[in-house]
């Protein structure tokens, strides 16, 4: 009886751990893309059109944890707008992966109607 209870508890702990890892993974990936996005938006607002090699290297390092299929979306370009667009695309995919029903257009329309 105690053995069965211990097994059930162990299984529940494993399920909780897997769920937490999935949730925290999303948060880490979103935070990484937000960091790059914030810097790119600053550059864009300042009228900068090109990304220097040191910043490009920094961005690659920040996004290093992204899975390969997300990294393939990333455009490591010296052009601010191209890179910015790719980060938006990555974030949209992150949200869709987390919630397949999520639609960026719905979110944007909702925020504009407020």
Secondary structure as a PSIPRED ss2 file (coil, helix, strand):
# PSIPRED VFORMAT (PSIPRED V4.0)

   1 X C   1.000  0.000  0.000
   2 X H   0.000  1.000  0.000
   3 X H   0.000  1.000  0.000
   4 X H   0.000  1.000  0.000
   5 X H   0.000  1.000  0.000
   6 X H   0.000  1.000  0.000
   7 X H   0.000  1.000  0.000
   8 X H   0.000  1.000  0.000
   9 X H   0.000  1.000  0.000
  10 X H   0.000  1.000  0.000
  11 X H   0.000  1.000  0.000
  12 X H   0.000  1.000  0.000
  13 X H   0.000  1.000  0.000
  14 X H   0.000  1.000  0.000
  15 X H   0.000  1.000  0.000
  16 X H   0.000  1.000  0.000
  17 X H   0.000  1.000  0.000
  18 X H   0.000  1.000  0.000
  19 X H   0.000  1.000  0.000
  20 X H   0.000  1.000  0.000
  21 X H   0.000  1.000  0.000
  22 X H   0.000  1.000  0.000
  23 X H   0.000  1.000  0.000
  24 X H   0.000  1.000  0.000
  25 X H   0.000  1.000  0.000
  26 X H   0.000  1.000  0.000
  27 X H   0.000  1.000  0.000
  28 X H   0.000  1.000  0.000
  29 X H   0.000  1.000  0.000
  30 X H   0.000  1.000  0.000
  31 X H   0.000  1.000  0.000
  32 X H   0.000  1.000  0.000
  33 X H   0.000  1.000  0.000
  34 X H   0.000  1.000  0.000
  35 X H   0.000  1.000  0.000
  36 X H   0.000  1.000  0.000
  37 X H   0.000  1.000  0.000
  38 X H   0.000  1.000  0.000
  39 X H   0.000  1.000  0.000
  40 X H   0.000  1.000  0.000
  41 X H   0.000  1.000  0.000
  42 X H   0.000  1.000  0.000
  43 X H   0.000  1.000  0.000
  44 X H   0.000  1.000  0.000
  45 X H   0.000  1.000  0.000
  46 X C   1.000  0.000  0.000
  47 X C   1.000  0.000  0.000
  48 X C   1.000  0.000  0.000
  49 X C   1.000  0.000  0.000
  50 X E   0.000  0.000  1.000
  51 X C   1.000  0.000  0.000
  52 X C   1.000  0.000  0.000
  53 X H   0.000  1.000  0.000
  54 X H   0.000  1.000  0.000
  55 X H   0.000  1.000  0.000
  56 X H   0.000  1.000  0.000
  57 X H   0.000  1.000  0.000
  58 X H   0.000  1.000  0.000
  59 X H   0.000  1.000  0.000
  60 X H   0.000  1.000  0.000
  61 X H   0.000  1.000  0.000
  62 X H   0.000  1.000  0.000
  63 X C   1.000  0.000  0.000
  64 X C   1.000  0.000  0.000
  65 X C   1.000  0.000  0.000
  66 X C   1.000  0.000  0.000
  67 X C   1.000  0.000  0.000
  68 X H   0.000  1.000  0.000
  69 X H   0.000  1.000  0.000
  70 X H   0.000  1.000  0.000
  71 X H   0.000  1.000  0.000
  72 X C   1.000  0.000  0.000
  73 X C   1.000  0.000  0.000
  74 X C   1.000  0.000  0.000
  75 X C   1.000  0.000  0.000
  76 X C   1.000  0.000  0.000
  77 X C   1.000  0.000  0.000
  78 X C   1.000  0.000  0.000
  79 X E   0.000  0.000  1.000
  80 X H   0.000  1.000  0.000
  81 X H   0.000  1.000  0.000
  82 X H   0.000  1.000  0.000
  83 X H   0.000  1.000  0.000
  84 X H   0.000  1.000  0.000
  85 X H   0.000  1.000  0.000
  86 X H   0.000  1.000  0.000
  87 X H   0.000  1.000  0.000
  88 X H   0.000  1.000  0.000
  89 X H   0.000  1.000  0.000
  90 X H   0.000  1.000  0.000
  91 X H   0.000  1.000  0.000
  92 X H   0.000  1.000  0.000
  93 X H   0.000  1.000  0.000
  94 X H   0.000  1.000  0.000
  95 X H   0.000  1.000  0.000
  96 X H   0.000  1.000  0.000
  97 X H   0.000  1.000  0.000
  98 X H   0.000  1.000  0.000
  99 X C   1.000  0.000  0.000
 100 X C   1.000  0.000  0.000
 101 X C   1.000  0.000  0.000
 102 X C   1.000  0.000  0.000
 103 X C   1.000  0.000  0.000
 104 X H   0.000  1.000  0.000
 105 X H   0.000  1.000  0.000
 106 X H   0.000  1.000  0.000
 107 X H   0.000  1.000  0.000
 108 X H   0.000  1.000  0.000
 109 X H   0.000  1.000  0.000
 110 X H   0.000  1.000  0.000
 111 X H   0.000  1.000  0.000
 112 X H   0.000  1.000  0.000
 113 X C   1.000  0.000  0.000
 114 X C   1.000  0.000  0.000
